[in-house]
Amino acid sequence: MLAEERMAIILEIINEQKAVKLSQLCEMLDASISTVRRDINSLADMGKIVKVHGGAMALDDNFSFIEHNVEEKLALFTEEKIAIAKYAASLIEYGDFVYIDAGTTTEKMIDFIPQKDVSFVTNGFTHAKKLAQRGFKVYIPGGEVKFVTEAIIGAECVMTLKSYNFTKCFIGANGISVSAGFSTPDVREARVKTAAIDGSRKAYVLSDHSKFDKITSATFIPLNRATIITDKLLDKKYTEYTSVKEVL
């Protein structure tokens, strides 16, 4: 099959399915990973698709490369984030071993966590300080410090999290969509989130309504892997894919 013909087929598949994994395209085309990856790179360079970690997506007006810093995020949807955080904190029980992801909504949880015998791991260094100030036992994984999100990321962080078995984890997301699942702009942060969720008995994604129908660069899990806690759900289609708790 000629490269032009193969790319035309790939483009058709992506536009029809909206998001496709590299492995799926390889199977559909009976082609090697290196060949399909090269075709995806060419299509992305031509501006016909969006290349994402592990696959590709159709062009979408809701796709975003923008990552706001913590100060900018703190000013957005404050009332909604507090309501989400308060409910999430109420789920923490005596004896839990909890992972709390870096992020502005997850940080607000800390003020509402009841004083119980609970231990925490977090990759948010601001979160760690607040948890320690409240008297909780808290652990921080090693790794690279990312200033924009005030998070610890990288391979060392991922390896540390893989050694833990959490009862619950509370994760932030930049995008939630049916086609791309839960996503975040940074592949390195996505890997940290995935590692924490893989090691948790129960996973919750905390997100206000503005994150729905949005897609960012790296998917960290599909929708069915976590319960969503949000202020209000504007499109009920998401309840077909996972549990959703509305708090306002």
Backbone bond lengths (Angstrom), bond angles and torsions (degrees), N, CA, C in turn:
res aa  C-N    CA-C-N  psi(-1)  N-CA   C-N-CA  omega(-1)  CA-C   N-CA-C  phi
1 M - - - 1.472 - - 1.531 109.35 -
2 L 1.335 116.15 132.29 1.448 120.53 178.93 1.521 110.87 -69.17
3 A 1.336 115.86 151.59 1.469 120.78 -178.53 1.526 111.23 -58.60
4 E 1.347 117.05 -41.01 1.464 120.52 -178.88 1.534 111.12 -63.38
5 E 1.325 116.03 -40.53 1.462 120.54 179.08 1.532 110.37 -66.83
6 R 1.324 115.86 -42.62 1.464 120.24 -179.70 1.530 110.79 -63.80
7 M 1.332 117.44 -42.34 1.467 120.60 179.40 1.519 111.74 -65.96
8 A 1.316 116.87 -34.20 1.466 120.25 177.52 1.532 110.63 -64.65
9 I 1.331 115.38 -39.31 1.464 120.03 178.19 1.529 110.28 -67.64
10 I 1.336 116.06 -43.37 1.471 120.36 178.80 1.523 110.40 -60.05
11 L 1.313 116.95 -44.82 1.467 121.24 179.70 1.521 111.23 -61.26
12 E 1.317 116.10 -41.38 1.471 120.48 179.44 1.528 110.90 -64.17
13 I 1.331 116.57 -42.85 1.465 121.11 179.90 1.525 110.63 -63.50
14 I 1.329 115.85 -45.79 1.465 120.06 -177.72 1.529 110.98 -65.04
15 N 1.322 117.57 -43.30 1.463 120.26 179.83 1.518 111.98 -65.80
16 E 1.322 116.59 -29.78 1.466 120.49 179.54 1.521 111.85 -78.74
17 Q 1.337 116.59 -42.89 1.466 120.65 -175.75 1.524 113.25 -94.19
18 K 1.324 117.29 -9.97 1.471 124.77 178.84 1.529 113.31 74.48
19 A 1.322 117.72 -40.58 1.463 120.86 177.95 1.526 108.95 -147.03
20 V 1.330 116.67 132.03 1.459 121.36 -176.67 1.524 109.42 -138.11
21 K 1.329 115.83 139.47 1.457 120.70 176.43 1.524 110.25 -80.45
22 L 1.312 114.97 151.44 1.461 121.56 178.49 1.528 110.58 -57.39
23 S 1.320 116.83 -43.12 1.470 121.17 -178.79 1.522 111.83 -62.75
24 Q 1.344 116.83 -35.29 1.464 120.27 178.68 1.519 111.28 -67.25
25 L 1.330 116.33 -41.97 1.462 120.27 178.58 1.521 111.08 -63.92
26 C 1.322 116.80 -39.85 1.464 120.92 178.29 1.527 110.74 -59.54
27 E 1.325 115.33 -42.97 1.467 120.26 -179.35 1.525 110.83 -68.34
28 M 1.333 116.81 -43.44 1.468 120.92 -178.93 1.531 112.33 -63.12
29 L 1.337 115.64 -36.99 1.459 120.88 -175.01 1.523 113.17 -97.97
30 D 1.342 116.11 -6.69 1.466 121.14 -175.46 1.530 109.29 53.42
31 A 1.328 114.57 47.92 1.462 121.18 -177.93 1.525 109.77 -125.87
32 S 1.311 116.95 160.73 1.461 121.69 -178.64 1.528 111.11 -75.30
33 I 1.338 115.52 159.68 1.458 120.99 178.97 1.529 110.59 -60.30
34 S 1.327 116.85 -41.89 1.465 119.90 -178.00 1.531 111.44 -64.35
35 T 1.336 116.64 -37.51 1.471 120.57 179.30 1.517 111.47 -67.04
36 V 1.330 116.32 -48.10 1.466 120.48 -178.24 1.524 110.33 -67.68
37 R 1.320 117.28 -38.75 1.466 120.12 177.94 1.533 110.62 -61.90
38 R 1.324 116.48 -39.70 1.467 120.77 178.28 1.528 110.53 -64.18
39 D 1.334 116.71 -40.72 1.466 120.51 178.70 1.531 111.16 -65.69
40 I 1.328 116.26 -40.98 1.469 120.41 178.55 1.526 110.03 -63.17
41 N 1.323 116.42 -42.29 1.465 119.71 178.36 1.530 111.18 -61.11
42 S 1.334 116.28 -40.48 1.467 120.37 179.39 1.519 111.29 -65.69
43 L 1.332 117.29 -44.47 1.466 121.23 178.87 1.525 111.18 -64.00
44 A 1.336 116.42 -38.76 1.470 120.18 178.37 1.521 110.44 -66.61
45 D 1.337 116.90 -40.26 1.470 120.74 178.78 1.524 111.39 -63.87
46 M 1.337 116.19 -30.95 1.472 120.75 178.15 1.527 112.64 -81.47
47 G 1.350 115.81 -4.41 1.462 119.95 178.65 1.511 114.11 77.18
48 K 1.345 117.13 21.97 1.466 120.40 -176.92 1.526 112.84 -94.89
49 I 1.326 117.69 -21.70 1.461 122.87 178.52 1.523 108.85 -141.74
50 V 1.327 116.03 174.34 1.461 122.05 173.21 1.522 108.11 -113.03
51 K 1.311 116.37 120.83 1.460 120.97 177.70 1.522 108.96 -82.19
52 V 1.337 117.13 129.47 1.459 122.05 176.87 1.520 108.44 -127.48
53 H 1.317 116.04 168.71 1.462 120.97 -178.90 1.528 109.79 -60.56
54 G 1.338 116.93 118.76 1.451 121.79 176.41 1.512 115.49 83.76
55 G 1.343 117.95 8.88 1.451 118.78 -179.37 1.513 112.96 172.25
56 A 1.326 115.72 -149.19 1.466 120.88 -178.56 1.517 109.57 -153.26
57 M 1.343 115.24 158.63 1.460 121.25 179.53 1.521 109.73 -133.20
58 A 1.332 114.57 156.83 1.456 120.04 174.28 1.525 109.21 -70.00
59 L 1.325 115.64 155.03 1.461 119.77 175.46 1.512 109.25 -59.64
60 D 1.306 116.75 134.15 1.460 121.67 -173.88 1.514 108.94 -144.22
61 D 1.337 116.06 130.52 1.465 119.59 179.03 1.518 112.14 -62.99
62 N 1.344 117.26 -20.04 1.457 121.10 -178.06 1.522 112.90 -91.73
63 F 1.324 116.77 2.37 1.462 119.57 177.12 1.521 109.16 -76.57
64 S 1.321 116.29 136.85 1.461 119.99 -176.35 1.521 111.25 -134.87
65 F 1.335 115.78 132.47 1.457 121.41 173.93 1.528 110.52 -97.33
66 I 1.328 117.55 -7.23 1.458 122.21 -172.28 1.525 110.82 -76.17
67 E 1.319 116.08 134.29 1.463 121.24 174.65 1.529 107.72 -125.92
68 H 1.317 116.25 111.57 1.460 121.04 -179.64 1.522 110.07 -75.90
69 N 1.336 116.06 151.78 1.456 119.20 175.69 1.528 109.79 -81.16
70 V 1.320 116.57 174.19 1.459 121.44 -174.18 1.526 111.54 -61.19
71 E 1.336 117.25 -41.97 1.476 120.31 -178.82 1.520 111.09 -61.17
72 E 1.321 117.00 -41.13 1.462 120.89 178.83 1.527 110.91 -66.60
73 K 1.311 117.56 -41.07 1.468 121.20 -179.30 1.520 111.87 -66.89
74 L 1.339 116.33 -35.93 1.466 120.05 -178.40 1.530 112.20 -61.79
75 A 1.323 116.63 -26.53 1.464 120.74 -177.68 1.526 113.08 -84.55
76 L 1.333 116.96 -6.03 1.460 120.92 -175.65 1.525 111.81 -101.94
77 F 1.332 117.03 131.53 1.465 124.08 171.54 1.535 112.80 49.40
78 T 1.322 115.02 48.19 1.473 120.51 -175.59 1.521 112.41 -61.37
79 E 1.322 117.75 -47.60 1.469 120.93 -179.01 1.521 111.12 -61.65
80 E 1.330 115.95 -41.91 1.461 120.24 -179.85 1.529 111.17 -64.85
81 K 1.318 116.36 -42.31 1.465 120.37 -179.34 1.527 111.51 -64.51
82 I 1.312 116.60 -38.20 1.473 119.99 179.32 1.526 110.28 -64.48
83 A 1.323 116.87 -43.36 1.469 120.85 179.37 1.526 111.23 -63.10
84 I 1.331 116.15 -42.95 1.471 120.85 177.76 1.525 110.60 -62.93
85 A 1.327 115.58 -46.09 1.466 121.18 -178.15 1.527 111.51 -63.13
86 K 1.310 116.69 -40.71 1.469 121.13 -178.75 1.525 110.89 -62.99
87 Y 1.338 115.78 -44.36 1.467 118.80 178.97 1.533 110.52 -65.99
88 A 1.331 116.56 -44.25 1.467 120.24 -179.30 1.526 111.10 -58.85
89 A 1.325 116.68 -42.62 1.464 120.99 179.93 1.529 111.48 -62.16
90 S 1.328 116.85 -32.30 1.474 120.79 -178.96 1.530 112.15 -67.83
91 L 1.321 117.65 -15.36 1.462 121.85 -179.14 1.522 112.67 -82.50
92 I 1.329 116.84 -13.44 1.461 121.12 -178.89 1.525 109.80 -76.99
93 E 1.331 116.05 129.09 1.461 121.96 -173.95 1.528 111.31 -118.85
94 Y 1.313 114.29 164.01 1.464 121.98 178.27 1.527 110.16 -53.13
95 G 1.334 116.75 131.42 1.453 121.66 176.43 1.517 115.24 84.59
96 D 1.333 118.61 -0.75 1.464 121.27 -179.86 1.530 111.86 -66.22
97 F 1.316 114.91 150.09 1.464 122.70 170.49 1.526 105.34 -117.86
98 V 1.321 116.50 106.90 1.466 122.33 -163.33 1.525 112.31 -115.36
99 Y 1.339 114.66 137.29 1.462 120.17 169.64 1.529 109.02 -101.41
100 I 1.331 116.61 129.30 1.464 121.91 175.33 1.524 108.29 -117.53
101 D 1.306 115.13 120.03 1.456 123.00 -178.80 1.525 110.86 -72.79
102 A 1.328 116.84 151.96 1.460 120.44 171.93 1.523 109.31 -62.90
103 G 1.331 117.01 147.42 1.464 120.31 179.64 1.510 111.14 148.71
104 T 1.323 116.51 158.92 1.464 120.17 -175.29 1.530 112.98 -73.97
105 T 1.318 118.16 -35.44 1.469 120.07 178.81 1.523 110.87 -72.92
106 T 1.326 116.75 -43.43 1.466 119.71 178.61 1.524 111.17 -64.42
107 E 1.324 117.44 -33.52 1.469 119.98 178.14 1.530 110.98 -63.19
108 K 1.324 116.79 -37.54 1.460 120.55 -179.55 1.525 111.74 -66.43
109 M 1.326 117.84 -22.16 1.464 121.26 176.75 1.517 112.35 -56.97
110 I 1.311 115.99 -36.36 1.461 121.26 -168.26 1.527 112.45 -60.25
111 D 1.318 116.90 -34.45 1.462 120.67 179.67 1.526 112.59 -66.37
112 F 1.335 116.98 -21.16 1.468 120.80 -174.27 1.520 113.89 -107.35
113 I 1.326 117.93 -1.70 1.462 120.15 -178.63 1.524 109.41 -69.68
114 P 1.333 117.89 124.26 1.471 119.83 -179.91 1.517 111.63 -66.55
115 Q 1.309 116.34 148.53 1.463 121.51 -178.99 1.521 109.23 -72.50
116 K 1.320 115.35 94.81 1.453 122.14 179.64 1.523 108.65 -132.91
117 D 1.334 115.07 171.14 1.454 120.40 176.30 1.525 108.43 -77.43
118 V 1.336 115.92 86.90 1.457 122.72 -176.69 1.533 108.13 -132.79
119 S 1.338 116.52 139.75 1.469 121.59 175.25 1.521 109.55 -111.76
120 F 1.336 115.44 149.43 1.459 120.42 -174.70 1.521 111.70 -129.92
121 V 1.328 114.35 148.97 1.466 122.83 164.80 1.521 105.93 -123.62
122 T 1.315 117.39 136.23 1.459 120.87 177.50 1.518 110.58 -145.34
123 N 1.320 116.01 146.21 1.464 120.53 173.79 1.529 110.77 -98.67
124 G 1.329 117.17 8.12 1.455 121.60 175.49 1.522 109.34 -99.10
125 F 1.332 118.32 113.59 1.468 118.03 -174.57 1.529 112.29 -70.80
126 T 1.327 118.35 -25.84 1.469 120.63 172.01 1.524 110.04 -68.31
127 H 1.326 115.75 -40.73 1.466 121.18 177.48 1.525 111.13 -59.75
128 A 1.346 115.90 -43.94 1.464 120.54 -178.35 1.522 111.08 -60.21
129 K 1.322 116.34 -43.05 1.461 120.45 179.29 1.523 111.22 -62.19
130 K 1.331 117.03 -45.36 1.464 120.98 -178.31 1.525 111.11 -65.55
131 L 1.328 116.96 -40.97 1.463 120.46 178.49 1.527 110.75 -63.36
132 A 1.334 116.26 -42.87 1.462 120.26 179.21 1.520 111.16 -65.03
133 Q 1.322 117.55 -38.73 1.465 121.42 178.33 1.525 111.44 -63.10
134 R 1.315 116.67 -29.69 1.464 120.64 178.31 1.526 112.58 -84.19
135 G 1.329 116.32 -2.51 1.454 120.26 174.47 1.509 115.63 94.12
136 F 1.330 117.75 8.08 1.456 120.58 179.64 1.525 110.89 -83.04
137 K 1.329 115.74 153.37 1.454 120.62 171.29 1.524 107.51 -78.52
138 V 1.326 117.62 126.31 1.458 120.89 -174.45 1.522 110.48 -138.60
139 Y 1.327 115.79 140.32 1.453 122.92 179.44 1.529 109.45 -120.04
140 I 1.334 115.73 144.74 1.457 121.50 177.66 1.524 108.98 -119.19
141 P 1.333 118.71 127.65 1.464 119.98 175.88 1.520 110.89 -72.42
142 G 1.316 116.54 156.04 1.455 120.49 175.16 1.517 110.62 -77.45
143 G 1.321 116.43 169.18 1.460 119.86 177.55 1.510 112.96 143.90
144 E 1.323 115.08 -166.81 1.463 123.27 -178.89 1.524 110.37 -86.65
145 V 1.316 117.41 137.84 1.467 122.18 176.25 1.520 109.45 -87.54
146 K 1.333 116.41 124.03 1.459 122.16 175.72 1.521 107.89 -103.21
147 F 1.314 116.80 111.60 1.463 121.34 -172.39 1.525 112.84 -65.86
148 V 1.332 118.20 -40.61 1.469 121.91 -174.05 1.518 111.89 -57.32
149 T 1.319 116.93 -42.49 1.466 120.99 -178.77 1.531 112.62 -106.21
150 E 1.335 116.75 1.97 1.466 121.80 -179.19 1.523 111.18 53.79
151 A 1.337 114.48 44.85 1.459 120.97 -175.63 1.519 111.13 -122.83
152 I 1.327 115.48 154.22 1.455 122.37 171.44 1.529 106.91 -97.19
153 I 1.324 116.69 127.09 1.459 121.75 -175.62 1.524 109.75 -134.84
154 G 1.317 116.31 -174.92 1.452 120.95 174.64 1.514 114.74 101.90
155 A 1.328 115.33 172.62 1.462 121.91 -174.89 1.526 112.76 -60.82
156 E 1.323 116.89 -38.89 1.469 119.99 179.80 1.522 111.20 -63.29
157 C 1.324 116.36 -40.64 1.462 121.32 178.08 1.532 110.32 -62.73
158 V 1.324 115.74 -46.01 1.471 120.59 179.53 1.520 111.10 -60.09
159 M 1.329 117.29 -45.39 1.464 121.09 -179.28 1.524 111.46 -62.76
160 T 1.331 116.83 -39.12 1.466 120.25 178.27 1.521 110.52 -63.12
161 L 1.328 116.85 -46.38 1.467 120.79 -177.54 1.525 111.90 -64.25
162 K 1.312 117.26 -29.67 1.469 120.38 179.86 1.523 112.47 -67.31
163 S 1.331 116.75 -15.19 1.467 119.63 179.97 1.525 112.46 -90.21
164 Y 1.339 117.18 -4.81 1.462 121.23 -177.45 1.528 112.00 -101.44
165 N 1.334 114.86 154.02 1.465 122.29 173.94 1.530 107.73 -123.92
166 F 1.321 117.09 99.85 1.458 121.88 -176.30 1.527 111.37 -88.65
167 T 1.325 115.65 146.62 1.462 118.79 171.93 1.525 110.12 -78.27
168 K 1.338 116.33 -35.64 1.465 121.32 179.70 1.523 109.35 -146.31
169 C 1.327 115.78 150.74 1.459 119.85 170.18 1.521 109.22 -134.94
170 F 1.320 115.27 147.66 1.466 122.44 -179.59 1.525 107.48 -124.09
171 I 1.328 115.22 116.42 1.460 122.52 -167.50 1.530 110.45 -120.01
172 G 1.322 116.08 144.71 1.459 121.40 172.69 1.520 110.68 -96.51
173 A 1.331 116.54 157.85 1.469 121.41 178.17 1.524 109.40 -143.57
174 N 1.323 115.87 149.25 1.463 120.94 176.00 1.520 112.00 -95.61
175 G 1.322 115.75 -24.07 1.450 120.17 179.79 1.510 111.68 -143.75
176 I 1.345 115.53 144.83 1.466 121.81 175.17 1.523 106.78 -135.07
177 S 1.328 116.49 122.70 1.462 119.43 178.08 1.523 109.82 -149.05
178 V 1.321 116.20 157.20 1.460 121.39 178.31 1.523 110.10 -65.70
179 S 1.331 117.47 -40.42 1.464 120.50 -175.14 1.517 113.31 -77.55
180 A 1.335 117.98 -34.28 1.469 120.65 -174.17 1.517 113.80 -114.99
181 G 1.322 119.00 2.14 1.456 121.13 178.77 1.520 112.23 67.07
182 F 1.338 115.51 -144.52 1.466 121.47 177.56 1.529 108.47 -90.83
183 S 1.328 116.55 131.01 1.455 118.71 -175.99 1.524 112.14 -137.17
184 T 1.337 113.90 163.69 1.462 122.45 179.63 1.527 107.45 -146.19
185 P 1.333 119.80 153.35 1.460 120.55 -174.72 1.532 115.75 -69.32
186 D 1.324 117.80 -22.05 1.462 121.39 -172.20 1.534 110.25 -110.54
187 V 1.325 116.28 120.68 1.466 121.08 -179.65 1.529 111.08 -58.53
188 R 1.332 117.20 -36.68 1.463 120.71 -178.47 1.531 110.70 -66.05
189 E 1.332 117.12 -40.41 1.467 120.05 176.16 1.519 111.09 -68.75
190 A 1.325 116.46 -35.64 1.465 120.23 178.31 1.525 110.66 -59.59
191 R 1.324 116.79 -40.98 1.468 120.36 -179.25 1.522 111.62 -66.77
192 V 1.318 116.75 -35.51 1.465 120.54 176.94 1.528 109.83 -65.31
193 K 1.316 116.74 -45.33 1.470 121.24 179.92 1.533 110.48 -61.46
194 T 1.333 116.02 -44.18 1.467 119.91 179.85 1.523 111.14 -61.18
195 A 1.333 116.75 -43.56 1.469 120.63 -179.19 1.524 111.18 -61.86
196 A 1.337 116.72 -41.43 1.465 120.54 179.87 1.522 110.87 -65.74
197 I 1.323 116.71 -42.10 1.469 121.25 -179.32 1.524 110.66 -67.88
198 D 1.335 116.39 -41.79 1.471 120.06 178.80 1.526 111.86 -59.83
199 G 1.339 116.53 -29.73 1.462 120.35 -179.07 1.513 114.44 -94.88
200 S 1.333 117.70 12.01 1.466 121.25 -175.77 1.526 112.23 -113.08
201 R 1.321 114.69 141.80 1.455 119.89 175.52 1.524 111.14 -69.66
202 K 1.335 115.95 -37.22 1.461 121.63 -179.76 1.524 108.92 -138.15
203 A 1.335 116.33 131.79 1.466 120.86 -177.79 1.522 110.64 -118.24
204 Y 1.325 115.68 137.03 1.460 122.71 176.77 1.528 109.16 -125.87
205 V 1.328 115.97 135.39 1.460 121.18 173.02 1.514 108.24 -108.29
206 L 1.328 116.19 123.26 1.472 122.32 -177.96 1.518 108.49 -98.36
207 S 1.335 116.71 121.41 1.457 118.67 -175.43 1.525 110.83 -157.99
208 D 1.335 116.35 133.09 1.465 119.38 174.45 1.528 109.70 -76.94
209 H 1.319 116.18 170.83 1.470 121.62 -172.06 1.519 114.14 -62.60
210 S 1.331 118.27 -21.07 1.465 120.82 -176.65 1.525 112.93 -69.44
211 K 1.337 117.93 -16.52 1.465 121.34 -176.33 1.534 113.05 -84.73
212 F 1.336 116.81 -14.11 1.463 120.00 -177.40 1.525 111.21 -73.84
213 D 1.346 114.53 147.36 1.472 122.23 -177.26 1.521 111.54 62.13
214 K 1.324 116.44 26.03 1.459 122.24 176.12 1.530 108.26 -117.36
215 I 1.323 115.14 146.24 1.459 121.94 179.26 1.520 108.85 -130.02
216 T 1.322 116.45 132.08 1.467 120.80 172.97 1.531 108.79 -119.49
217 S 1.306 117.70 -175.98 1.468 121.95 -163.25 1.526 115.92 -62.22
218 A 1.335 118.36 -38.63 1.463 119.72 -170.03 1.530 111.99 -126.78
219 T 1.322 116.26 118.66 1.465 121.59 174.02 1.519 109.11 -76.56
220 F 1.348 116.84 132.81 1.464 117.51 177.62 1.519 113.33 -105.33
221 I 1.326 118.81 -27.15 1.473 122.09 170.48 1.527 109.19 -155.80
222 P 1.339 118.28 156.27 1.462 120.51 171.65 1.531 110.72 -73.60
223 L 1.316 116.77 166.20 1.461 121.42 -174.57 1.519 113.96 -58.90
224 N 1.327 117.75 -35.36 1.469 119.68 -173.52 1.523 114.19 -74.79
225 R 1.337 117.27 -1.41 1.460 120.02 -178.20 1.527 113.69 -87.58
226 A 1.326 118.69 -10.00 1.467 119.74 -175.95 1.524 111.05 -148.37
227 T 1.319 115.13 153.24 1.465 121.95 171.37 1.526 108.72 -85.10
228 I 1.311 116.44 135.92 1.468 120.96 179.14 1.524 109.76 -94.36
229 I 1.320 116.49 132.26 1.461 122.17 170.96 1.524 106.55 -112.66
230 T 1.328 116.70 117.75 1.457 121.27 -176.36 1.527 110.22 -138.64
231 D 1.335 116.16 167.99 1.464 119.41 177.85 1.521 110.79 -74.22
232 K 1.338 117.17 -49.98 1.463 120.79 177.52 1.516 109.15 -153.17
233 L 1.312 115.65 144.01 1.459 122.10 -178.11 1.524 108.27 -103.67
234 L 1.316 116.13 111.70 1.463 120.53 -176.36 1.525 112.23 -81.57
235 D 1.317 117.14 -26.74 1.463 121.83 179.79 1.522 109.01 -123.05
236 K 1.323 115.98 111.52 1.467 121.66 -174.03 1.530 113.53 -71.09
237 K 1.337 117.74 -5.72 1.468 119.32 -179.78 1.524 111.94 -58.74
238 Y 1.341 116.70 -26.58 1.467 119.73 -176.88 1.531 112.31 -66.63
239 T 1.316 117.39 -24.56 1.463 120.25 178.84 1.528 112.02 -69.49
240 E 1.332 117.13 -13.34 1.459 120.84 176.24 1.526 111.17 -77.21
241 Y 1.337 117.04 -16.38 1.451 121.17 -173.77 1.520 113.89 -111.17
242 T 1.345 117.53 -25.14 1.456 120.23 -179.29 1.526 109.47 -161.84
243 S 1.337 116.17 172.34 1.461 120.88 175.70 1.531 109.35 -78.59
244 V 1.319 115.97 138.37 1.457 121.50 179.85 1.521 109.11 -130.32
245 K 1.316 116.00 127.02 1.458 121.45 176.87 1.535 108.63 -108.79
246 E 1.335 116.83 118.90 1.455 122.17 175.92 1.537 108.86 -96.38
247 V 1.313 116.70 134.36 1.469 120.14 -174.60 1.525 113.47 -111.63
248 L 1.312 118.75 -3.93 1.460 122.23 176.08 1.522 110.87 -127.18
